[in-house]
Amino acid sequence: KLVAMRGDKKVASSLEARFASLIMRSFFDALADVEKGKADNRAANDDDDDIAGAGGALAYCHKCLELFIDLLSQLHTRRFFRPLLADAHFVVKCQLSAAARSSHLFVQLLDMVRFYQDFEIDDTTGESLTDQ
């Protein structure tokens, strides 16, 4: 609100244009924290499965995946968000992460992201690309 009140709409529109890429970068940072938390846990020889730092990062990753599923399932956001995911090799990076090896919920959410990303529908018209 403050930015709009000052008349500095260039900053606000810049944030709106970069929002999806900023969220994705934040997601990858949290994913790296999960990986680091798992490594720190092994170094400390701690038998507890829930790591405080990595647990929060993993919960954040779950919420981001839910947001990404919602963005991919809506036609008006899918046409802009799907190429961004494909360009970042999002699914592949997630499959290779420590979270994919340790969290069943993460794998389920990632499968849903993959389903909606590969869903055969025209991004502009909403028509099916395959005849059934």
C-alpha positions, -999 to 999 in steps of 0.1 A, spaced: 0 0 0 28 23 9 45 19 -25 13 27 -43 7 57 -21 41 71 -30 33 67 -67 62 43 -72 43 18 -92 74 5 -110 86 -12 -78 52 -28 -72 49 -40 -107 84 -54 -106 76 -74 -75 44 -87 -92 64 -98 -123 90 -116 -103 68 -131 -76 67 -166 -90 104 -168 -96 111 -154 -61 89 -180 -45 106 -207 -65 140 -195 -55 129 -194 -18 116 -230 -23 150 -242 -36 167 -224 -7 145 -242 18 151 -275 -1 188 -269 4 182 -263 41 165 -297 43 195 -313 26 219 -294 50 198 -304 80 200 -340 70 238 -338 67 241 -319 100 220 -347 116 243 -374 103 274 -355 115 259 -352 150 250 -389 151 215 -379 163 189 -407 161 159 -383 161 141 -383 127 127 -348 131 153 -321 127 141 -288 140 157 -266 113 151 -290 84 115 -298 97 105 -261 93 121 -260 59 103 -292 49 70 -278 61 77 -247 40 84 -269 10 51 -287 15 32 -254 15 50 -242 -16 42 -274 -34 5 -269 -25 7 -234 -39 24 -246 -71 -4 -272 -75 -30 -245 -72 -12 -223 -97 -9 -251 -122 -45 -262 -118 -59 -227 -127 -58 -220 -165 -51 -183 -161 -20 -188 -140 -10 -221 -156 0 -205 -189 26 -183 -171 37 -206 -143 42 -239 -163 70 -226 -185 87 -212 -154 87 -246 -137 99 -263 -169 127 -238 -174 139 -244 -138 138 -282 -141 117 -281 -110 104 -317 -109 139 -332 -116 156 -310 -89 129 -320 -64 132 -357 -72 169 -356 -66 166 -338 -32 169 -353 2 132 -344 9 121 -368 -19 140 -396 -1 127 -388 34 92 -374 31 63 -394 18 41 -363 17 67 -344 -3 67 -372 -29 29 -372 -31 28 -335 -36 55 -336 -62 36 -363 -81 6 -339 -81 28 -311 -95 41 -334 -122 5 -345 -130 -7 -309 -135 25 -298 -153 22 -326 -178 -16 -324 -181 -25 -324 -218 -45 -292 -221 -39 -262 -242 -27 -234 -219 -45 -206 -238 -79 -222 -248 -83 -248 -222 -91 -275 -248 -79 -311 -245 -49 -319 -266 -57 -356 -269 -88 -372 -283 -102 -399 -261 
